[in-house]
Amino acid sequence: YNRIEKMRPFSTHGVAKMMHQLAHVSDAVAHPWYAKWNVHRFLRPEAFGGLVHLKKTGQRDYPLHDSIFDSNVLEKLLETSPHGTYLLSTITKIGSPTHPSYPSGHAHCAGACVTVLKVWLDPHGTRCWPGYIVEANGSGLKLQNFTGPEFEGEPIPNDEKENCLTVTGELNKLAHNVAMGRDFSGVHWRMDGVSGIRQGEEVAMNYIQNELDRQPECATRKFKSFDGEFVYLTKAGCSQDALDIM
């Protein structure tokens, strides 16, 4: 606490509460599961590729838009296919999951958990990520210190207060990588991940708001959203100035 000298936060404003919230918002995957089956039932990219292949080879006549057949991507698929098909390849040997595509459950969970972490670790969106700036090595399998010409080949520290890589920014990248990595593997559309992250953020916001409303002391939570706007969550009946209790 900022204004209480003889008490430290634990069950309501401490690390224990952060871990508690992380565990609970991970249940956000229940929401996309409902949307997948009860609302959208959207085809996976791999399944759509099957429709394209069957129409392209004259085996079926599906009402697909002509633009897909005017694209040179089909010939590229044919050239790289070991079986001479127009099917969309995936990175996994077992293919896509058999449940619908939209929205992404992985993205949903990532959006929710990263939102909780931003609330606790970087509420003002300005905290520098500790350590050095890193990049992938040539193989892409390991990290190495990034070196720039202005540093004459020396590792670049990330402790500058201006223009540093922030905790919020790095957490946003983490959520993006979880979501978009599913696209790269061929099992999701881009919109599945983009929408899933934002929906997960909404789940976390509602959960944290409910937690604030149930606790005894006034408090406000603040974080920078995935859209770059600051969001304030305040216990009902309390002033937003309660932020400085922490």
C-alpha positions as CSV (number, residue, x, y, z in Angstrom):
1,Y,0.0,0.0,0.0
2,N,1.1,3.6,-0.6
3,R,-0.7,5.2,2.3
4,I,-0.7,2.4,4.9
5,E,2.6,1.8,6.7
6,K,1.8,-1.1,9.0
7,M,0.2,-3.5,6.6
8,R,1.2,-5.2,3.4
9,P,-1.1,-6.4,0.7
10,F,-1.6,-10.1,0.3
11,S,-5.0,-11.7,-0.3
12,T,-6.6,-8.7,-1.9
13,H,-3.8,-6.6,-3.4
14,G,-0.7,-8.8,-3.3
15,V,1.0,-11.5,-5.4
16,A,-1.4,-14.1,-4.1
17,K,-4.3,-12.2,-5.7
18,M,-2.5,-11.8,-9.0
19,M,-1.9,-15.6,-9.1
20,H,-5.5,-16.2,-8.1
21,Q,-6.8,-13.9,-10.9
22,L,-4.5,-15.5,-13.5
23,A,-5.8,-19.0,-12.7
24,H,-9.4,-17.9,-12.8
25,V,-9.4,-15.9,-16.0
26,S,-7.7,-18.8,-17.8
27,D,-11.2,-20.3,-17.7
28,A,-12.0,-17.7,-20.4
29,V,-11.8,-20.5,-22.9
30,A,-15.4,-21.5,-21.9
31,H,-16.6,-18.4,-23.8
32,P,-15.1,-19.1,-27.2
33,W,-16.2,-22.7,-26.8
34,Y,-19.8,-21.5,-26.6
35,A,-19.3,-19.1,-29.5
36,K,-17.6,-21.8,-31.7
37,W,-20.5,-24.3,-31.4
38,N,-23.6,-22.3,-30.6
39,V,-23.1,-19.1,-32.6
40,H,-20.6,-19.2,-35.5
41,R,-19.5,-22.7,-36.4
42,F,-16.9,-21.3,-38.6
43,L,-14.8,-23.5,-40.9
44,R,-11.1,-24.0,-40.2
45,P,-8.7,-22.9,-42.9
46,E,-7.8,-26.5,-43.6
47,A,-11.5,-27.4,-44.1
48,F,-12.0,-24.5,-46.4
49,G,-8.9,-25.6,-48.4
50,G,-10.7,-28.9,-48.9
51,L,-13.7,-27.1,-50.4
52,V,-11.4,-25.2,-52.7
53,H,-9.6,-28.4,-53.8
54,L,-12.8,-30.2,-54.6
55,K,-14.2,-27.4,-56.7
56,K,-10.9,-26.7,-58.4
57,T,-10.6,-30.3,-59.5
58,G,-14.2,-30.5,-60.6
59,Q,-15.4,-33.0,-58.0
60,R,-17.9,-30.6,-56.4
61,D,-19.5,-27.3,-57.1
62,Y,-19.5,-25.2,-54.0
63,P,-20.6,-21.5,-53.9
64,L,-17.1,-20.1,-53.3
65,H,-16.0,-16.6,-54.4
66,D,-14.2,-16.4,-57.7
67,S,-11.3,-14.4,-56.3
68,I,-9.8,-17.4,-54.6
69,F,-9.5,-19.2,-58.0
70,D,-7.9,-16.1,-59.6
71,S,-5.2,-16.1,-57.0
72,N,-1.7,-17.5,-57.8
73,V,-1.5,-19.1,-54.4
74,L,-3.3,-22.2,-55.6
75,E,-0.6,-22.9,-58.1
76,K,2.0,-22.4,-55.4
77,L,0.1,-24.9,-53.2
78,L,0.1,-27.4,-56.0
79,E,3.8,-27.0,-56.7
80,T,4.7,-27.6,-53.0
81,S,2.2,-30.3,-52.3
82,P,3.8,-33.8,-52.0
83,H,0.5,-35.3,-53.2
84,G,-0.3,-32.9,-56.0
85,T,-3.4,-31.2,-54.4
86,Y,-4.7,-27.8,-53.7
87,L,-5.2,-28.6,-50.0
88,L,-4.0,-26.1,-47.4
89,S,-1.1,-27.6,-45.5
90,T,-0.7,-27.3,-41.7
91,I,2.3,-27.6,-39.5
92,T,0.8,-30.4,-37.4
93,K,0.7,-34.0,-38.7
94,I,-2.8,-34.6,-37.3
95,G,-4.2,-31.5,-39.0
96,S,-6.6,-29.0,-37.6
97,P,-8.7,-29.5,-34.4
98,T,-12.1,-30.8,-35.3
99,H,-14.1,-28.0,-33.5
100,P,-15.0,-24.7,-35.2
101,S,-12.4,-22.0,-35.8
102,Y,-13.8,-18.7,-34.5
103,P,-12.9,-17.3,-32.1
104,S,-9.5,-18.7,-31.0
105,G,-9.5,-20.3,-27.5
106,H,-5.8,-19.9,-27.2
107,A,-6.1,-16.2,-28.1
108,H,-8.9,-15.7,-25.7
109,C,-6.9,-17.2,-22.8
110,A,-3.8,-15.2,-23.8
111,G,-5.8,-11.9,-23.9
112,A,-7.3,-12.6,-20.5
113,C,-4.1,-13.6,-18.8
114,V,-1.9,-10.9,-20.3
115,T,-4.5,-8.3,-19.2
116,V,-4.2,-9.4,-15.6
117,L,-0.4,-9.3,-15.8
118,K,-0.5,-5.7,-17.3
119,V,-2.8,-4.6,-14.5
120,W,-0.4,-5.9,-11.8
121,L,3.0,-5.4,-13.4
122,D,2.7,-2.2,-15.5
123,P,-0.5,-0.3,-14.8
124,H,0.9,3.0,-16.2
125,G,2.3,1.3,-19.3
126,T,5.8,2.9,-18.8
127,R,7.8,0.3,-16.9
128,C,10.9,-0.8,-18.8
129,W,11.4,-4.5,-19.4
130,P,14.5,-5.4,-17.3
131,G,17.7,-6.5,-18.9
132,Y,19.0,-6.2,-22.4
133,I,17.2,-6.1,-25.7
134,V,17.4,-9.5,-27.4
135,E,16.7,-11.0,-30.9
136,A,16.6,-14.5,-32.4
137,N,19.9,-16.0,-33.6
138,G,20.4,-17.2,-37.1
139,S,18.6,-20.6,-36.5
140,G,15.7,-18.9,-34.7
141,L,16.1,-21.4,-31.8
142,K,17.9,-19.2,-29.3
143,L,18.0,-15.6,-28.1
144,Q,21.0,-13.4,-28.3
145,N,21.7,-9.8,-27.2
146,F,20.7,-7.3,-29.9
147,T,23.5,-5.0,-31.0
148,G,23.0,-1.8,-33.0
149,P,25.4,0.4,-34.9
150,E,24.9,3.3,-32.5
151,F,26.2,1.1,-29.8
152,E,29.2,0.0,-31.8
153,G,28.4,-3.7,-31.6
154,E,27.8,-3.7,-27.8
155,P,24.7,-5.2,-26.2
156,I,21.9,-2.6,-25.9
157,P,20.6,-2.1,-22.3
158,N,16.9,-1.6,-21.9
159,D,17.0,0.6,-18.7
160,E,16.6,3.9,-20.5
161,K,13.5,5.6,-19.3
162,E,12.7,7.1,-22.7
163,N,11.8,5.0,-25.6
164,C,12.5,1.7,-23.8
165,L,10.7,-1.6,-24.5
166,T,8.0,-1.7,-21.8
167,V,6.5,-4.5,-19.8
168,T,3.1,-3.7,-21.4
169,G,4.6,-3.8,-24.9
170,E,6.3,-7.1,-24.4
171,L,3.2,-8.7,-22.8
172,N,1.2,-7.5,-25.8
173,K,3.8,-9.3,-28.1
174,L,3.4,-12.5,-26.0
175,A,-0.4,-12.4,-26.5
176,H,0.1,-11.8,-30.2
177,N,2.6,-14.6,-30.6
178,V,0.2,-17.1,-28.9
179,A,-2.7,-16.0,-31.1
180,M,-0.9,-15.5,-34.4
181,G,1.3,-18.6,-33.9
182,R,-1.9,-20.6,-34.4
183,D,-2.4,-18.8,-37.7
184,F,1.2,-19.6,-38.8
185,S,0.5,-23.3,-38.1
186,G,-2.5,-23.2,-40.4
187,V,-5.3,-24.0,-37.9
188,H,-6.8,-20.5,-37.5
189,W,-7.7,-17.4,-39.5
190,R,-6.2,-14.0,-38.5
191,M,-9.6,-12.7,-37.3
192,D,-9.8,-15.7,-34.9
193,G,-6.8,-14.4,-33.0
194,V,-7.4,-10.7,-33.2
195,S,-11.0,-11.0,-31.9
196,G,-10.0,-13.7,-29.4
197,I,-7.4,-11.5,-27.8
198,R,-9.9,-8.6,-27.4
199,Q,-12.6,-10.9,-26.1
200,G,-10.2,-12.3,-23.5
201,E,-9.3,-8.8,-22.4
202,E,-13.0,-8.2,-21.9
203,V,-13.3,-11.3,-19.7
204,A,-10.4,-10.1,-17.5
205,M,-11.9,-6.6,-17.2
206,N,-15.2,-8.0,-16.0
207,Y,-13.6,-10.5,-13.6
208,I,-11.4,-7.8,-12.0
209,Q,-14.3,-5.4,-11.7
210,N,-16.3,-8.1,-9.9
211,E,-13.3,-8.7,-7.6
212,L,-13.0,-5.0,-6.8
213,D,-16.7,-4.7,-6.0
214,R,-16.5,-7.6,-3.5
215,Q,-13.5,-6.3,-1.5
216,P,-13.7,-4.0,1.6
217,E,-11.4,-1.2,0.6
218,C,-11.7,1.3,-2.3
219,A,-9.2,0.7,-5.1
220,T,-8.8,1.3,-8.8
221,R,-7.1,-0.9,-11.4
222,K,-5.5,0.7,-14.4
223,F,-3.9,-0.7,-17.6
224,K,-3.2,0.1,-21.2
225,S,-5.5,-2.0,-23.5
226,F,-4.5,-3.8,-26.6
227,D,-5.8,-0.8,-28.5
228,G,-3.4,1.5,-26.6
229,E,-6.1,3.2,-24.5
230,F,-6.0,3.4,-20.7
231,V,-8.7,1.5,-18.9
232,Y,-9.8,2.3,-15.3
233,L,-11.7,-0.3,-13.2
234,T,-12.9,1.2,-9.9
235,K,-14.9,-0.4,-7.1
236,A,-18.5,0.6,-7.3
237,G,-19.2,3.7,-5.2
238,C,-15.5,4.7,-5.0
239,S,-13.6,7.5,-6.6
240,Q,-11.1,6.8,-9.4
241,D,-8.6,8.5,-7.1
242,A,-8.4,5.3,-5.2
243,L,-5.7,4.2,-7.6
244,D,-3.0,5.8,-5.3
245,I,-3.9,3.3,-2.5
246,M,-1.5,0.9,-4.3
